[in-house]
Amino acid sequence: MQTAKQQAESVLRHLPDNCTLEDIQYHLYVLEKISKGRKDIEDGRSFTADEAKERLASWLAN
């Protein structure tokens, strides 16, 4: 497992030299959201597609 610094270095290595600070921030943001999502799945905090549809339907009905 990579450290946060190693992950950031990897992102920087893969971005083009002419990228902006906004590009870097976006890619780091996406990487963090993916990591949090994977952790949620590991911890059982996720829903199947059918469960999500049911929850959305109940929210929209109210």
LINFENHU-V786302 format. One record per residue. SS is DSSP state (h for helix, s for strand, l for the rest). OMEGA is omega in degrees with one decimal (999 if undefined). D_FIRST is the distance of its C-alpha to the first C-alpha in Angstrom with 2 decimals. Layout:
{{SS & OMEGA & D_FIRST} {SS & OMEGA & D_FIRST}}
//
This chain:
{{l & -179.6 & 0.00} {l & 172.5 & 3.78} {l & 178.3 & 6.65} {h & -179.9 & 9.53} {h & 178.6 & 11.53} {h & 177.8 & 9.48} {h & 178.9 & 9.50} {h & 178.4 & 13.18} {h & 178.4 & 13.95} {h & 177.5 & 12.88} {h & -178.5 & 15.12} {h & 179.4 & 17.83} {h & -175.5 & 17.85} {h & 178.7 & 18.43} {l & 178.4 & 21.11} {l & -178.4 & 24.68} {l & -177.2 & 26.36} {l & 179.4 & 28.79} {l & -179.3 & 26.42} {l & 174.5 & 27.38} {h & 177.5 & 25.69} {h & 176.6 & 26.06} {h & -179.5 & 24.13} {h & 179.8 & 21.21} {h & -179.2 & 21.42} {h & -177.9 & 21.65} {h & 176.3 & 18.57} {h & 177.7 & 16.48} {h & -179.6 & 18.27} {h & 178.3 & 17.53} {h & 178.8 & 13.78} {h & 179.9 & 14.02} {h & 177.3 & 16.37} {h & 179.4 & 14.27} {h & 179.2 & 11.38} {h & 178.4 & 14.29} {h & 177.4 & 15.92} {h & 178.9 & 13.19} {h & 177.3 & 13.11} {h & 179.3 & 16.89} {h & 178.5 & 17.06} {h & -177.3 & 15.09} {l & 177.3 & 17.51} {l & 179.1 & 20.48} {l & 178.6 & 21.41} {l & -179.2 & 22.42} {l & 171.0 & 25.69} {l & 178.7 & 27.01} {h & 179.8 & 28.94} {h & 178.0 & 32.17} {h & 179.4 & 31.26} {h & 178.0 & 30.40} {h & 178.8 & 33.75} {h & 179.6 & 35.62} {h & 179.1 & 34.18} {h & 179.8 & 35.00} {h & 180.0 & 38.44} {h & 177.8 & 39.21} {h & -177.8 & 38.17} {h & -179.5 & 40.33} {h & -177.7 & 43.23} {l & 999 & 43.55}}
//
